[in-house]
Amino acid sequence: MPRPAAVPPADPPPAPKEPAVPESTPPSLSPAPEGTTAPSLSRDAVRDVAAILPGWLETVRHLHRQSGIQAAIWHDGELVAEVAVGPADAEAGIDLLPTHRLRIASHSKTMTTLAVLRLAEEGALRLDDTLGAHVPELAGSPVAAATLRDLLAHAAGLSRDSADARWWRLGRPFPDRKQLLAIARTEPLAAPAGTHLQYSNIGYGLVGLVIEAVTGEDFAAAVTRLVIDPLGVEDIGPDLPADAPGPETPHGFAPGHTSLLHGPRRIVEQVPTGALAAATGFWATAGAIATVAGRALTTDALLGEDARRAMRRRVWTVAEGRHYALGLQQGRLHGFEAVGHSGGFPTGLSRTWAVPSERLAVSVIGTAVDAPASEIAAGLLGLLALAAGRPAPQADAAEAPGAQGGGGSGRPRPLPLAEQEDAEQEGVGSLTAGEVADLAAGTYDSLWGRTRVARLGGRLFALDDAAFDPAAGALELATAGGAADPYEPGARTIALRTWGDPGYGTWAEPILVRLETVDGPGPGEGTDGAPTLRCRGLIRSGQLQTASAEFTMPERVTRPEEGQGPPGEGRR
C-alpha cells in the first residue's frame, strides 16, 4: 500500500499551571571528560536547536513562573535565533518582544575591557598604567597605584560597591563622578592587591574615568566609538537614555520584576547608573549582545589576536573549570571552552557565553531579579553539543561494558538516523528512521511532566522539556521496528530503542510511538492520495504520554475507577 504521509506535529499549548519547583542544587553544567575536544557545529545543527528553542524556553519560563525572557544564538557570522517569551510588563499585560531593550549589567565589564584594549592597541595607554597616572584627583589615594590590569581582573583589592551601596536596592541614585572619586579617595582597600579575587564595580567605574581622561570624551561616547560602532551592532548602549521609551513601543525598555519571595511579582523601574556605567550600565537585546560577543570574542572584527589573547589569559581560578580573566568569565560547559559574562541588575539577570573555537555565542536575558539566565544559557549549550554530535554527558558511562558493576558487555551508540534501518509495521509499511523521527518529533505530556522528542544534528533524542539542562538526561533513540500496543491491541506502534539511560528509566525498554491515520483533504487521504499518519502519543515504561496539544489536566486528579484512563485521556 502507499506509504502514509506524515503530519507535522501541532504546536503545544502553554504548559499547565504548576507550582514553582525549587532547585536544591545548581543545575549540572555537565562538563565533558578531560581529554575530549569540543564538537564541531554545522549551521544545520544550530538550526535544529533554534527550532525547539521557543517551545523549550516557554516551558521552562512557565514552570518556574518567570516574567519575560529573551534568548539568542549567533553562529559563524549570523544571528540564527532570536526569541522572546513571557511578559515585558506583567502589570500592563505587554508581551516581551525580541526587540525590547533589557539591562545586561556586568556585561558592561566586557565592553569596558574591549574599549581599554582598543586604546592599548592604539598606543593611547598601557595595561600597566596606574590610576593615578590618568586621574589626577586620585593622587595620594589608596587606589592611585592600582594598575588597569589589576582593575580589569578584580585584583586591585577595591571594595565591591563601597560602604553605602543603597543604589542596588534603588534606595538612592547611582553615584556620579564626584561621588565615585570621593569613594575611591576615602575608603580603604578591602584587601591587598593581588591576594584574592575581589570583585569590584567601583574599580570598573574608575576604569571608566581613565577612558574619559585618555579619549577626552564621556564614557558613553568613547565606548560607542571604540566598540559598538566598529562592530556594527544596533540595539545596544552604555546606559539608560534620559528619554528612554517604555515597553509599549517595540524598541522600548522593559521594566524588571521582583522575585516571588514577597508575594506576586512587582514592577522594578529602569534607572541610569551614573559613573558606574562602565561596570553595570549597559542595555541590549539578547540578539545584540550575542552578536557583539560573537564578533568581538570569536573573530578579529575588533581586536587583534594579541589583544584577544591578553583578554582571555586566566588570572583567577574561581572553581574547577571556572576562571576570571580581564573582563571575562571562563568556563567549560558541555565540552565547549567558553568565555563571556553574567549580569545582575535590579531589573533582571543575564548571561552570555561565546565559544571561540566554534564561532558561536549564546545569550539569555531575564526580566526578573531571580531569572535563571545562567542555567538556561548552559542548557542551550548542552542542546548545541547534542546537535554537534556529542552523546549526553552520562550516556557513555551508562552504556559501557560492566556499567554500574553489572555483567553487561556494553551497547554501541545508535547510528545517525540516515544510517539506521527502516521500520516495518503492518498497515503502515516501511518507514525510514528519518520519517519515524519526523512523526515522533514534538512534545508529550503526562501528570509527571513533558517529554520533547527532537531531531538534533541528524540524531533523535528524548529530552526533559522542563529541565534547565535537557542534555544532562537526554536519551538517544533508534528505530527498532514495529511493536504491539499494550493499550490497544492491533494499533500501529513503532518501537524506539533507548541509549544512555542510567537504569532508573527505560534502559532495557523501548519507547513506543503510537501512530494513527488522520483524514486528509479527501476521505482518509493526504494531498498525494495516501493515508496521512500522525503520532498521537508515546508509551514509556508502560506509561502513556499524550501529545501536548491534546493533553488536559483535570481540575482534580482522582482515584481511578474501572474503565478510567490516566489524566488527560478521559474515560474509555
N, C-alpha and C positions, 0 to 999 in steps of 0.2 A: 504493500500500500504506500501511497506517497508519504513522505516524511512530514509530520506536523510542523507548522511554523511556530516559532517562539514569540510570546507576547512580552514586551519589556515590562519589568515589574513596576507597579504603581508607586508613586512617592508615598511614604508612610505619613500618617497624621502626626501632629506633635505628640511626644511621649506622654503617657498618662501621668497625672499629677502624683508625685510621691514625695515623702519627706526627704530632706537633705540627708545624705549619707556621710557622716563624719569620717575623716581619714585618721586612723590611729597612728599610721606611719606614713612618711612621704612616699608617693608612688615610685616604683622602681624605675630607674633610668636605664636599666638593662645594658651595662657596658659589655662590649664584645670581649672575648677572651684575649689575653695577651698574645701577641704574635700574629693576630689576624689583621687584614688590611681592610680599609674602608671599601664598600661596594662601589661599583661604577653605575651611575644613574643615566638612563636614557630619557629623552623627552617623553616618550610614550609612558614610561614608568611613572614619571612625575604627574602626567595627566591622569593616570589611573587613581592616584591618591587625590588629586584635585577633584575628581568626580564624586568621591564619597565624603569629601571634607564638609560640605554644608550639612548633610544629614547627621554625621557623627558629632560635629560641633554643636548642633542644636540639641541632640540627645543629652550630651554632657551638660550643656548650659541649663536645660530644663530640669534634669535630675538634681542638680546642685543649686537650683533656684537662684541662678545668677542673672544679673542685668545684661546689657548688651556686650557682645564680644566680636572683635574683628580678628581675622587671620589671613595670612598671605603666604604664598610660595613664589620665590624668584629663582629661576634656573637658567644658567648659561645665557644671560642677556635678556631674558624675557620674564615678565610678571605673568606666571602661569595661572595663578589662582588668587582671587581677592574676594573674601567672603565676610558677611556681617550677619549676625543672628541676634535676636532679642531686642529689647527696647533701648533707644538712646536716652529717653527721658521717661522713666516708668510712671511718674505722676501725670505727665501730659499725654501719655499713650503714643509717643512718637517712636517709630521703629528705627533702629540703628541701620545706617547705610555704610557701604564700603568707603564712601567719600566723606563721612563725618570725621572731624578732627578731634583727636584724643591726646591726652598728655602721655609722654613717654619718659618723663622724669630723668632717671640716671643714664638713659641712652645719651643724654647731653654730654656725659663724660667722654664717651667715644667721639662725639662730634668735636668737642673741645680739643681732644688729643690729636685728631686729624688736622685741626687748624694749626696747632703748635708744630706738628711735623711738617706741614706745608711751609711754615715760616722758617723752620730749620733747614729745609731743602733750599730755600731762597737765600740762606745765609743771614737772615734777619735776627736770629737768636740761636743759642745752643742749649741742649737739654741740661747741661751742667751749669747754666747761668743761675744765679741766685735771685730770689725775690727782691732783695734789697737793691740789686743792680738795675732793676727796671721800675720799681715802685718806690720812689724816694721817701714817701711818707712812712715806710716801714723800717727805715734805717734805725738800727739800735734795738729793734723789737725782737721778741723771742723767735720770730719766723723769718727774720731777714736773711739768715744763712741757708734757708731751705732751697734746694735746687728744684728746677722744673721737673727733672726726672723723678725726684722723690715725691713731689706733689702729685704727679700723674699716676704714680704707683701706690699712693696712700702710704708712703713710707716716711713722711716728714714728722709724724707724731702729733699732728694737729687734732684738736677736738673734732668730733664728728659734726656737731651742729652748734656748738657754743653752750654756755651755761644756761642760757634762756632761749630756747628754740620753740616758743609757742606758735610760730608760724605754721608748724607742721600740723597743728590741730585747728588752724585758721583762727587762732586766738589773737593774732596781730599780723600786720603785713610782713612779707619777707624783707630782709634788710636791704637798704640802699647802699651805695658805695661808701658813704661816710660811716654808716653803722658797721659795715663789714670791716673797714680799716680799724675802727675802734675795737672790735672783737679781736682782730689779729694783734693789735698793739698791747692790749691789756690782759688778755687771758693767757695763762701759762700753757706750755706744751703739755699734751696729755701723756706723752711717752717720749723717751729719747728717740731721735731719728734713726730709722733702720733696724729697730729692735723687734718690731712686730707689725703686721698689717693693722693699721688704724684708719679705717675708712673715714674720709673727711669731705663733706660737702663744702665746708669752709675753705679747705685747701683748693678745691676746684674753682670756687668763687674768686680766690686770689689769682689763679691762673688766668681767669677772665680779665682781671685788671692788667696782667702782663700783656695779654694780646692787645688790649686797648692802647697800652703805652707804646708798644712796638709799631702798631699799624697807624696810630693817630685816628682811629675810628672807634665808635662804640662797639661793644661786643657783637650785637646783632648784625650790624653792617659787615664787620670783619669776618665772622663765621659764614655769613651768606656768600661773601665774595670768595673766600678761601676754600669752602667746602661745598655748599649747596649748589651754587651756580655752575662750577666745573662739572659736577655730577649730572646736571640737567634734570633734577628731580623736583617736581612740584608737590604741593600738599605736605610740606614740612617747614617748620620755622623755629626760631630760637626762644620765643617767649610769647605769652598771650598778648595779642594786639589790643590796644585800647578800645577799639571799636569792634571787637570780635562778635560775629553773629552767633545766634544760638542754634539749637538742633532743628528748628523749624525750617532752616534752609539746608539744602543738600550738602553744602561745603561748610556748614556751621560747626561750632564746637559743642559737643555733647557734654553734659554735666556728669559728675560722678555719683556714686550711690554708696551709702553706708553698708555695713555688714548686717546680718540678721541677728546679731547678738543682742541688740537692744530693741527688738521688735521689727516691724516692716522696714524695708529699705527706705531711706530718706535721701533726698537730693543733696549733693555737695556741689557748690558752685565753683567754677573755674576761677583761679586767681593768678596774677602775674608773680614772677619770682625775683624781681629786682636784680640786685647784684649777685644772686645765686643762679642766674640763668645758665651760666657755664657748667653748673653742677646738676641742675634739675629742671630747667625751664622749657626744654623742647616739647613740641607737639608734632603730631604726624598722623597719617593713616597707616594701617598695617602694611598696605601695599607700598607706600612711600618709604617707610623705614626699612622694609625688606629689600627694596631696590637700592637704597643707599648702602646698606650693608653688603649686598651682593657686588655692587660696582666698586665700592671703596676697599673692601676687605678680601675679595677674591680675584680682583683684576688690577691692572696697573692704570686704571682710569684716573686715579687721583694722586697716588704716591708711587715712587719708585720702589724697587724690591728692597733696597737697604732700609728705607724708612718703614716699610711694612714689617720687615724682619725685626727691627728695633721695637716696633709697637707690640709684636707678638712674643718678644722674649720674656720668659716667665720670671717674675720677681718673687711671688709668694705661692706656696703650696697650701691651699686652704683645706683640702681634704684629698683623699685618694682620687686621683684623676681630675682634680679641680684646682685651678690656678688663677692668679691675677697677674696681669702684665701691665702695660701702660694704657689705661682707659679701656681695658678689655678683660672680660672674664673668659676662661678657657675650660672646656670640659670634653670628655669622651662619652658620647651618647650613641648607643646602638651601633658602635663601630665607627662613628663619624668623629673625627677630630674637629671640634667646633670652637669658634670664638664669637664673642658678642657681648651683650649686656642685658641686665634686667632693669626694671624701673618701678619705683613705688612712689605714688603721689596720693594726696587725699582723695583724688577723683578716680583712682584706678591703678592696676598693676599691669606690667608689660614685660615681654621677653622677646629677644631676637637672638637667633643663632645663625652664623654663617659658616659654611664648610668650604674652605679654600680649594681643597683637592677636587671637589665636585662642582665648583662654581654654583653653589647653592646657598640660599638664605631663606629662613622661615621667621615669621614674626606673628605674635599674638598680643593683642591689647584688650584688656577688660575694663569695663566702666564701673567696677565696684572695688572697694578697698580690700576685699578678700578674693578677687578674681584669680582663678587658677591658671594664670597665663604661663608660668614656667612649666607646670605639669602638662598643659596642652601642647606647648611647643616641643617638649621632649617626646610626647606621644606622636606628634606629627613626624618627627624624625624617625621614630620607630616604624611608622607606616611606610615612609620612604625607603627605609632599609629593607623591609619585606619586598617592596616593589623592585628594588635593585637586585634582588636575588638572594638575600641573606635569609637563612631559616630563623624562626622565632628563637629568642635567647635560650630557652630551656630545652628546645627540641632535640638537639644533638645528644645531650646528656640523657634525655628520656628514651631515646631510641638506640643507644649504644649497646654493644654486646655486654651482657652481665649488668645491665642498668639496675640500679637500686638493690644490688646484691642478688638479683634473680639469676635464673639459668638460661635466659633468652640469648639468642645469638645476634640480636640486633636486627633492625629493619632499615632498608635503604630509603633515602628520601624519595618521594614521588617525582616522576619525571615532569617537566613542564607540560602544560595542557596540550600543546601541539604534538607532543610525542607520546601521549597516552593512548591506549586502545579505545576503540569505540565501545559504547554501552548498548547492549541489546535488551529490549523489553517487549514482551508480547503486546500487540496492539499499538505499539509505537514504532517499532522497527529499530533501525540503527541510528544512534545519536553519537556524534563526535564528542570528545571531552569538552571542547570549546562550546558546543551547543548546550551541553548539560550545564556548564558554568554560566552561560547566558540565562538559562532558565532559572537557575538557583540564585543568581545574584539578587540581593535585596535584603530587607530586614524582616525579622520574625520575632514575635512577642509571646510571652507567657507570663504567668504570675511571677516568675523568677527574674524576668528582665528582658533584654533584647539581644539577639544574635544578628550580626551582619555577615552575610556571605559576600565576599568581594573578590574580584579578579584584580590582582596586583602583579604587574610585571610578567604576565603570562602564566601565573600560578593562581590557584584558588585557595582562599583562606576562610575559616570561620573565626570571627572576631567578637569580643565582648564590646558591643557598641556603647555601653555606658562607662567603659573604663577610660581613665585619663591616658593610659598607655596600652592600647589594644594589642600591640605587637607582643607585649610581655607574655600573654597567654594564648597567642594565636595558634590555631590548629591548621595544618596544611591538609588539603583534601585531594583525593584522586578517585576517578571513576572506577567502580568495581562491578558494573553490570546491573541487570535488573534484580529486584528483590521483592519479597512478599510484603504486603502492607499489613501490619498486625492489627490495625484499627478496622480496616475494611478489606476483607479477603477478596482478591481479584482486582483490586485497584492497582493502578500503574505507579510503580515506585522505582527509582534509581538509587543504588547504594553508593555512598561516597566513603571510601576508606580514610580514616584519620591518621595523621602522623604528627607526633610532637606532644601528645598528651602525657603528663607525668603519671597517670594511672588512676586519678580520682574521678575522671570523667569518662571519656569514650575511647580509651586506648585500644581495646580489642573489639569495639562495637562500631559499625558504620553509622554515619548519619544518613537517614533516608530522605530523599527528595520526593515529595508527593506530587504527582502530575495529574492534570485533568484537561479535558478538551473544552475549549471555550468557543461559543458561537461567534463566527466572524460575520462579514457583510452578508454572506449567504447562509442558508441553514447548515450550521456546523462546518462552515468552510472559511478559510482565510482568504486573503486577497489573491493568492495564486491557486485557489480552489482546494487547498489542502486543509485538513483539520488543524485548528490552532491550539497549541499547548501552552499551559502556564503552570507555574509552581504554586500550589495552594498552601504549602506549609512544609515543615520538617518534622521528622521524628528523631529525637536524640536521646539515646539510652532509654527508649520506650516512652519518652515524654513528648507530647505534641507542642510544637511552636507554630503559631498561626501567622500568616502574612500580616505585617503590621497594619496595612491599610484596612484589614478586615477584623482586627482584634478589638474587642470591647471588654474592659474590665468592669465586672458588675459592681454595683454600689456596695455590696457586702458579699464576701466570698463565704458561702455557707457550706455546711457539711454535705457531701454528695448523697444523692438518692439514687435508687435503682433507675438506670437509663439516663442518668445525667452525665454530660461530658465535662471536661475541665473548663475553668473560667475562659470566657471568650468563644467557646464552642456552642454554648446554648445546650438545649436538651435534645436527645435523639432516642 
